[in-house]
Structure formats: C-alpha cells, structure tokens
C-alpha cells in the first residue's frame, strides 16, 4: 500500500469555515476511520497538516468496530472485498501511519468467566428500545466515543507525565456540512473536553467539501472505497449505499435501508425479531418488518450481492440476541419524536462524539 501515499494529501485552501488547530501544538492526533469515504478524506487532510508541521509521529488512527453489524467482507468471482474494520486498517496504512499506531476498539463484557464481544443489537434487545436522535443516540457515545477515549487514556497518561501538563488532542472526524442540517450547523472546530488530563479539540477538516468532491478525490488518488458504496462489489460506480455506517442504521434513508435488507436478509430478520418481541418499531416512521416486505416489491433496489451471514461471529450475535429476548426489557420505552426516514441523513461516517452525530 505504500504507493498509495504518493500525492495523497492534496488539500483545498483553508477558509474561515475550515479553521483548525495549530498542527505543532497538538500532542496526539486521533484520526477516526470507519472504512467510509468521509473519514478517509478528513484523515488525509489532518495527516498533511501534521506532516507539514513535522509531527506525523503524533498521529494515530482508530476504528470503533461494531462487529457483525458493520458491512462485512465479501468474495465475488474469486475476488475478496474487505469489510469495514479491515478497510479502516488499509486506509490507515495508505495514510502512512505505522500498524502499531492503528487502534481498533470493540465493546466486550464478562460472560461466564470469559471476555466476549458485546454487540449493539444484543444491547438493544436487552434494553428493549432502539437508539434515536438526541439524548437517545447512545449508539455513538457509548459504543464509539467512550471506547475511543478509553483506548487513548494510556497514551494520554504517558504524555502527560512527560509534558507535565494536560495533553492536547485533536479528534479528527469525517463530518461534512452537506450531510444534514445538524452537521451544517456544527462547527468544523470546537473544544469538547478541557480538564487536568487532556484538552480535546474536535476537528472536521473536510466539513466544507461536497460529497461529489470526496468521491472524486478518492477515485483520483486510486484509493479503495468500501464495496457497499457500489451497485455490486467491484463496480466502482458509487451507486450502492450512500453511507458506510451500520448495515441497517436507524438513521439511514429508505433506499439505503431497502438495500441493506436485501443485502443482509438474515440480519434484517434478526432486527425484525427484536421488534416483534419488544413491541417497539426499529424507526419511528417505519418498521423492519415493513422494510422487509417492501424490499420484495418491484422497484426495490437491486442488492448486487446477498450475504449469507453464516459465520461463527454472526451465529454468536444471533444466540446472544435470542437469549436477551427471553428476559424482560431493562428499561421503559423511550418516546421518540417522529420524523420521516428520508429526512434522516446521518450515519457513522465519522460519528462518535457527543452522542449527537
């Protein structure tokens, strides 16, 4: 992948809307990579800033994995296309970050004396409700931000001891203004943590770059984008999912959800099972059961590939979810405000902070 580093970091002139940190004053760069296009674009811009200041040795990449709820790897016609976690590591290498400074985190828990993965859908089944906008969007804060901050705590402690002051961190996200009204109004640079241990600046260097420009840049650099973006793996046409988030994200638009249902029918049925048992719709305006039905109608998007989801990781998820559903929910249903699914343009391409992305 070293050849991908050539001419990788061409950046647009910085404007007032793209104000960012002073590169040499940052002690730790945390570049969030989801395997998606936006995180990679933002990370490349941040890496160029660090490299220009001669501090690229302070750069780390991080991927918060959601396990089998992410888009997995697929093999078509003998060609293997990596899943989200693997592609995040490939992107990190293309950026020039050494493998030892790429961090992957995933939530786990103690179960019968053994440490095992703890997947988001299992938590949803236990809780009895789904994440949603605002304070109920714990799928980002609890399952991404907290894990990422925890992973960097040993690094921060070591730096603080050497520097004898709070460690200044840049948390780099792939948030862009044209994704949604919320993200348009969100500052490209802001301080989110300021205490005696660390000062964290949230930085979205690609905030003012359009979706088409991100796609064009990725293609021009010869960088791999996730297969889920294409009509079928290897097409390279960006005619698949609009976002590289959870395969079935509660905040996705209708077309992405229908595409996800057709590409991962076994996962969709597991979502529908949680709906039926808990009596709570996956989305305030639609249900997974309705989406499964709609996906079978003429005019639904062609999946391009159908994933069996027959591996041990998915089997473990299904077993954990079914076990959780045999017990009462842990909390009362959160009353969510209604909103059309098509108006909800968020996703996990850079989500991870403050629970509102």
C-alpha positions in Angstrom: 0.0 0.0 0.0 3.0 2.4 0.2 2.4 3.5 -3.4 -0.9 5.0 -2.4 0.9 7.6 -0.3 2.1 9.5 -3.4 0.2 12.8 -3.9 -2.3 11.6 -1.3 -2.7 14.8 0.6 -3.7 17.5 -1.9 -5.9 19.8 0.2 -8.1 22.7 -0.5 -7.1 26.2 0.7 -8.2 26.7 4.3 -11.1 29.1 4.9 -12.6 30.6 8.0 -15.2 27.9 7.9 -12.5 25.3 7.9 -10.5 26.7 10.8 -8.5 24.1 12.6 -5.8 23.6 15.3 -2.3 24.8 15.1 -0.6 21.5 14.0 2.5 21.8 16.0 0.6 22.5 19.2 -1.3 19.1 19.0 0.3 16.4 21.1 -1.9 13.5 19.9 -3.9 13.2 16.6 -6.8 10.8 16.8 -7.9 10.1 13.2 -11.3 8.3 13.2 -11.6 5.8 10.4 -14.8 4.0 9.7 -13.9 2.4 6.4 -16.0 5.1 4.8 -15.1 7.8 2.4 -15.5 10.9 4.6 -13.3 9.7 7.5 -10.6 8.9 5.0 -10.8 12.4 3.4 -10.7 14.2 6.7 -7.9 12.0 8.0 -5.8 12.7 4.9 -6.2 16.4 5.4 -5.2 16.1 9.1 -2.2 13.9 8.2 -1.0 16.5 5.8 -1.2 19.2 8.4 0.7 17.1 10.9 3.3 16.1 8.3 3.8 19.8 7.2 4.5 20.6 10.9 6.9 17.7 11.3 4.8 16.0 13.9 3.4 13.0 12.0 4.8 10.8 14.7 2.0 12.1 16.9 -0.7 10.7 14.6 -2.8 7.6 15.4 -5.8 6.1 13.6 -8.7 4.5 15.4 -11.6 2.4 14.3 -14.6 1.7 16.7 -15.8 -1.7 15.4 -19.5 -2.7 15.7 -18.7 -6.3 14.8 -21.2 -8.1 12.7 -23.5 -5.0 12.4 -20.8 -3.4 10.2 -20.6 -4.2 6.5 -18.6 -7.5 6.3 -16.1 -8.6 3.7 -17.5 -10.4 0.7 -15.9 -12.6 -2.0 -17.3 -12.3 -5.5 -16.0 -14.2 -8.6 -12.9 -15.1 -6.6 -12.1 -11.5 -5.6 -12.3 -10.6 -1.9 -13.6 -7.1 -0.9 -12.7 -6.1 2.7 -15.2 -5.3 5.4 -15.3 -2.0 7.3 -12.7 -2.9 10.0 -10.2 -4.3 7.5 -10.6 -1.4 5.2 -10.1 1.1 8.0 -6.7 -0.6 8.6 -5.9 -0.4 4.9 -6.8 3.3 4.8 -4.5 3.8 7.9 -1.6 2.2 6.1 -2.3 4.3 3.0 -2.1 7.4 5.1 1.4 6.3 6.2 0.5 5.5 9.8 2.6 2.6 11.2 0.5 -0.5 12.1 1.3 -0.1 15.8 -0.4 3.3 15.8 -3.7 1.9 14.3 -6.1 1.1 17.1 -9.3 -0.9 16.8 -11.7 -1.0 19.7 -14.8 -3.1 20.2 -17.0 -3.4 23.2 -16.9 -6.6 25.3 -18.1 -7.9 28.6 -17.6 -10.7 31.1 -19.8 -13.7 30.5 -19.5 -17.0 32.4 -15.9 -16.1 33.3 -14.9 -15.3 29.7 -14.4 -12.0 28.0 -16.6 -12.0 24.9 -17.7 -9.3 22.3 -20.8 -7.4 23.4 -22.7 -6.3 20.3 -25.0 -3.4 19.9 -28.0 -5.4 18.8 -27.7 -7.6 21.9 -27.8 -4.4 24.0 -30.8 -3.2 22.1 -32.6 -6.5 22.7 -31.7 -6.3 26.4 -32.7 -2.6 26.7 -36.0 -3.0 24.8 -35.6 0.0 22.6 -33.6 1.4 19.7 -31.2 4.4 19.6 -32.6 7.6 18.1 -31.7 11.2 17.6 -30.7 13.5 20.6 -30.3 12.0 24.0 -31.3 8.6 22.9 -28.5 8.2 20.4 -26.3 6.1 22.7 -25.1 4.0 19.8 -22.4 6.6 19.1 -21.5 7.9 22.6 -21.5 4.6 24.4 -20.3 2.3 21.6 -17.8 4.6 20.0 -16.7 7.7 21.8 -16.3 6.1 25.2 -14.3 3.2 23.8 -12.0 5.5 21.8 -11.3 7.8 24.7 -10.6 4.8 26.8 -8.2 3.4 24.3 -6.2 6.7 24.3 -6.1 7.0 28.1 -2.8 5.2 28.5 -1.3 7.3 25.7 -2.6 10.5 27.3 -1.3 9.4 30.8 2.2 8.8 29.4 2.3 12.0 27.5 1.0 14.0 30.5 3.7 12.6 32.7 6.4 13.6 30.2 4.9 17.0 29.4 3.7 17.9 32.9 0.6 19.5 31.6 -2.7 18.5 30.0 -2.3 16.6 26.7 -3.7 18.4 23.7 -5.6 16.1 21.4 -7.2 16.6 18.0 -10.1 14.2 17.5 -10.5 14.2 13.7 -13.9 13.3 12.3 -15.3 12.9 8.8 -18.3 15.2 9.4 -19.3 17.3 6.4 -21.8 20.2 6.1 -23.9 18.8 3.3 -24.8 15.6 5.1 -27.6 17.1 7.2 -28.8 20.4 8.6 -27.4 19.4 12.0 -23.9 18.8 10.6 -24.1 22.0 8.5 -24.5 24.0 11.7 -21.9 22.0 13.6 -18.6 23.9 13.9 -15.7 22.4 12.0 -13.5 23.0 15.1 -14.5 23.1 18.7 -13.2 22.1 22.1 -15.2 19.2 23.6 -13.0 18.3 26.7 -10.8 20.5 28.9 -9.6 19.1 32.2 -6.4 18.5 34.0 -5.6 15.4 32.0 -6.5 16.3 28.4 -7.8 19.0 26.2 -9.7 17.5 23.2 -10.4 19.6 20.1 -12.9 18.1 17.7 -11.8 18.8 14.2 -13.7 18.1 10.9 -11.3 19.3 8.3 -13.5 18.1 5.4 -16.5 20.0 6.7 -16.9 22.2 3.6 -16.1 19.6 1.0 -19.0 18.2 -1.1 -20.0 14.6 -1.4 -19.1 14.5 -5.1 -15.7 16.1 -4.4 -15.0 13.4 -1.7 -15.8 10.7 -4.2 -13.8 12.3 -7.0 -10.8 12.7 -4.7 -10.9 9.1 -3.6 -11.0 7.9 -7.2 -8.3 10.2 -8.3 -6.0 9.0 -5.6 -6.6 5.4 -6.6 -7.7 4.6 -3.0 -10.1 1.7 -2.4 -13.6 2.7 -1.2 -15.9 0.3 0.6 -17.8 -2.1 -1.7 -21.1 -1.2 0.0 -21.0 2.2 -1.9 -21.2 0.4 -5.2 -24.1 -1.2 -7.0 -22.2 -4.5 -6.7 -18.7 -5.3 -5.3 -16.1 -4.1 -7.7 -18.4 -1.9 -9.8 -16.6 1.3 -8.7 -19.8 3.3 -9.6 -20.8 4.7 -6.2 -24.4 3.5 -7.0 -24.9 1.5 -3.8 -25.4 2.7 -0.2 -25.0 6.4 0.3 -23.3 5.9 3.7 -20.9 3.3 5.1 -22.4 3.0 8.6 -24.1 0.1 10.3 -25.6 -2.1 7.6 -29.0 -1.3 8.9 -28.8 2.1 10.6 -31.8 3.6 12.3 -30.9 6.9 10.8 -30.4 5.7 7.2 -32.7 6.8 4.3 -35.2 4.5 2.9 -33.2 3.4 -0.2 -30.2 2.5 2.0 -32.4 0.5 4.3 -34.0 -1.4 1.5 -30.6 -2.1 0.0 -29.3 -3.3 3.4 -32.3 -5.5 3.9 -31.8 -7.2 0.5 -28.0 -7.5 1.0 -28.2 -8.9 4.5 -31.6 -10.7 4.9 -30.5 -12.7 7.9 -29.5 -9.6 9.8 -32.8 -7.9 8.8 -34.8 -10.8 10.2 -32.9 -10.6 13.5 -33.8 -6.9 13.7 -37.5 -7.8 12.9 -37.4 -10.4 15.7 -36.3 -7.8 18.2 -39.2 -5.5 17.0 -41.8 -8.3 17.4 -40.7 -9.4 20.9 -40.1 -5.9 22.3 -43.1 -4.4 20.5 -41.0 -1.3 19.5 -40.5 -0.2 15.9 -37.0 0.0 14.6 -37.7 3.5 13.3 -40.5 5.9 14.4 -41.9 6.1 10.9 -41.3 2.5 9.7 -40.6 -1.0 11.0 -38.0 -3.5 9.9 -40.9 -5.9 9.1 -42.4 -3.3 6.7 -39.0 -2.7 5.1 -38.5 -6.4 4.5 -41.9 -6.6 2.9 -41.2 -3.5 0.7 -37.8 -4.9 -0.3 -39.7 -7.8 -2.0 -41.7 -5.5 -4.2 -40.9 -4.5 -7.8 -38.8 -1.3 -7.9 -36.8 -2.1 -4.8 -33.1 -1.6 -5.4 -31.0 -4.5 -6.8 -28.7 -5.6 -4.0 -25.9 -6.6 -6.3 -24.8 -9.2 -3.7 -26.5 -11.2 -1.0 -24.6 -12.0 2.2 -25.2 -15.4 3.9 -24.1 -14.2 7.3 -23.4 -17.9 8.2 -20.1 -17.5 10.1 -19.4 -18.0 13.8 -19.4 -14.3 14.6 -22.9 -13.8 13.3 -24.1 -17.1 14.9 -22.8 -15.8 18.3 -24.7 -12.5 17.8 -27.9 -14.3 17.0 -27.6 -16.5 20.0 -26.9 -13.6 22.3 -29.9 -11.6 20.9 -32.3 -14.5 21.2 -31.1 -15.1 24.8 -31.7 -11.5 25.7 -35.2 -11.6 24.3 -36.2 -14.3 26.7 -35.8 -11.8 29.6 -37.8 -8.7 30.4 -36.5 -5.4 28.9 -34.3 -3.4 31.2 -36.0 -0.1 30.7 -39.2 1.5 29.6 -39.6 2.6 26.1 -38.1 6.0 25.2 -40.8 8.1 23.5 -39.1 9.3 20.3 -40.2 12.2 18.2 -41.5 11.3 14.7 -39.5 12.2 11.6 -39.6 10.9 8.1 -36.9 8.3 7.5 -35.9 10.0 4.2 -35.1 13.2 6.2 -32.6 11.5 8.4 -29.4 11.7 6.6 -26.9 10.8 9.4 -24.7 7.8 9.6 -21.5 6.6 11.2 -19.1 8.0 8.6 -17.3 10.0 11.3 -19.8 9.6 14.1 -18.5 9.0 17.5 -18.6 12.2 19.6 -21.1 13.7 22.0 -23.9 11.2 21.1 -25.5 13.6 18.6 -23.8 12.8 15.3 
